[in-house]
Amino acid sequence: MNTDHDSQIATCIEQVRARIQAAEQRFGREPGSVRLLAVSKRQPLSKLMAAHAAGLRAFGESYVQEGVEKQQAAAGHDIEWHFIGRVQSNKTRQIAEHFDWVHGLTSADHARRLAAQRPSERGPVHVCVQVNLSGEASKAGIEPEQAADLIAEIEDFESLRLEGLMTLPAPAEDFAAQRRPFAALRALRDQLAREHRPLPTLSMGMSRDLEAAIAEGATMVRVGTALFGERAPV
């Protein structure tokens, strides 16, 4: 056991949780209303397990094969697995079979495939629709005006549980600039929410901008670097 390694990760978790709690207090959020999703993609299993030992339960992976291998290695542990990468048609079966959440749903076809391929014994997969609010062609996500139609498609599938919206905006250094896309996602959610589909989840904010996301209503922040350090190169 690498106790120094484990202690460092535990300290980082405490620091990130302190940031989240401070932001909740500063912006009038309910204490504990923001979940921490540990982004473990391209991080060694040892770091993931150290974070798990320090109390984290939700982990995000962007590469299907890497995520499945980690799940197999960590079998028997109480872990909630989130797929946060781009969904590809040839990977939907593995995603449906192995992950609890999908954060980047952007097409009705992928929704149909995930729904058809989800094992019934696993219950519904939790899904968020990814919205591109920065207008960058390189960023995944649907245009805001397309969200209502995709949500209507997702609602037809019993094996998908629509949780809310997700975004990955362009980096911004200025706090006010960081807040703008998060405010836009919250406004879109408020526009689309209905009594039967409250869309409670806003998956937004990362290591560099989680305070801005919490200020605008994030319920889940996706944090990697601040917990684990820089990722290994591809």
N, C-alpha and C positions, 0 to 999 in steps of 0.2 A: 504494500500500500504506500502510495506517495502522499504522505501526510502534508508536506509543504504545498504540493499541488492542490490537494483537497481543501486545505485551509485558505489558499488564495482564492479559489472559486467561491467558497463560503463567504469570504469577505466581500467579494464582488457582488454576490447576491444580496447581502445586507445593504450595500451601498445603493444598488438599483431599487430595492424595496423602499429604502429611505427616500429616494428621489420621487418614487410613485406616491408615497404617503404625503410627502411635502406638497406635491402638486395637487393631490386630492384636497388637502386642507386649504391651500392657497386659492383654488378656484371653486370652492364650495361644493366639491363632490362628496358623496357618501364615503366614509372610510371603508376600504376594502372593496370598492365598486369597480376597480380596475384590475384585471387579471394580468399576470406576467406569463407570457409565452416565451420560453427559452429557445432561441434559434440555434440549433445544434448542427446545422448543415456544415459539411466539411470540417467538423470537429471530431477528434477521436472519441471513441466510446468511453474511454476512461474519464474524460471531462464531463460527458453527459451523466455518467453514473455518480461522479462526485457531486454534481448539481442535484441529482436525485436524492443522494444521501443528505444533502443540506436542506431538503424539503420541497424542491420543485417537482411538479408532476406532469406538466404540459410541455412538450418539446416539438419544435417545428423543423421539418426536413423539406428540402427543395428537389432532391434527386431520388427518384423512386427506389432504385436498386440499393442505394446507400441506406435509405430509410428502412427498407425491408430487412437488410442485413443487421442493422442495429436492433430492430425489433426482435429478431430471432436471438440475438446475443443477449438481449435484456429480458427475455421471456420470463414470466413469473413475477415481474416487478409491476407495481401500480403506476403505469405510465399512460397518458393520453397523447396519442400521436396525431399531429397536425401536418397536412401536406400544404406547403406554402409556395410551391413552385408553379410553373406554367403547366396546366393540364394538357396532355397530348393524347390523341385518340388511341394510340397503341399502348398507352400506359394506364388507361382507365380501369381495366380489370384489376391490376395490382393495387391501384389506389383504393378502389372500392372494397377490395378484400382485406386490406391491411391498415387503413387509416381511419381515424375517428372523425376528423374534420378535414374539410377542403376549403381553403381560403381564396383560391383564385379562379372561381368558376366564371367563365366568360362566354359560354355558348350553350344553346339549347341542345345541340347534338351531344356535347359532353355530359350534360345533365341526364339525357336519356340513357347514355351508355352507363354512367355511374349508377343510375337507378336500377337498370336491368341487371347489372353485374354485382350489386351489393348482396352479400349472403344474408338471407332472412334472419338467421340466428344472431347476427350482429346488431340488428336494429338499424334505424335510419342513420345515415351519415349526415353530420352537421355541415352545412355549406354556407359560404358567404359569396356574394356576387362582387367581383372586382371591378371597380370603376376607375377609369383613367381621367383624372381631373387636371392633369398638367398639359395635355395635348401633345405629349411626346410620342412620336411614332415608335420609339424603342421600348416604351413602357406597355406592358400588357394591360388589358382592361377594356371594358365597353364604354362607349360614350354615355354620359348621364341620361340622355333622352332615350336610350335603348334599355334602361334598367327595368322599367315597368313591364315591358314585353317578356324579358327573360324571367323576371320574378313570376309572372303569370304561368310560364311554362313549368318552372320548378315546382310550383304549388300542386301540379297534377300528379306528382310522384310521391307515393307513400313512403318510399325508402330513402327520400331526401328530406331533411329537416332544415328549412330555410331559417338561418339565424340572423342574417343582416348583411352589411356591406363592408368592403375592404378597399383600401387604396394604398398606393405606394408613390407618393408625389416626388417631384424633382427636389434635390437637396436645396435648402435655403439656409443662410446663416442668420438672417434677421428674424427675430422672434415673431413679429407681426406677419412677415412673409411665410413663415412656417405654419402659422395658424390658418391662413386663408384656405388652402385645399381641405384641411380638416373641417373647417366651418362649412365648406361647400358639401362635403360628404354628409355631415350631420343634417344640413338643410334638406338634402335629397332624401335621406332616411325619413325625416319628419314628413316629407311630402308623400312618400310611398307607403308609410306605415298605416295599417288598418287594425281594427280591433281583433280580427282573427289572425293577423300576422304583424305583430308589433315591431319586428325587426330589431330585437334588443341589442344585437352585437354591432359595434363599430370597431373593426380590427384596423387600427391605424396608430402610427408612431413607432419609432425605433430608438436605438441608442442615442442618436444625436438630437432627436426632436420629440421625445416622449412627453415632455412637459407641455409643449404646444398642443399635442394631440389630446392630452388629458383635459386641458383648458377647454377644448371644443367637444368633449363628450366621449372620448375613447373609452371602450369597456375592456379592450384587450390590446396590450402593447407587445410588439414582437422584438425582442432584444437579444442580440448575439454578441457583438463585439464587447460591450460593456460587461458582459458576464464571463466570456471565454477568451477574450483577446482576439487578435486578428486571425482570420481563417487561413487554413493551408491553401496555397495556390492550386488552381485547377491543373 
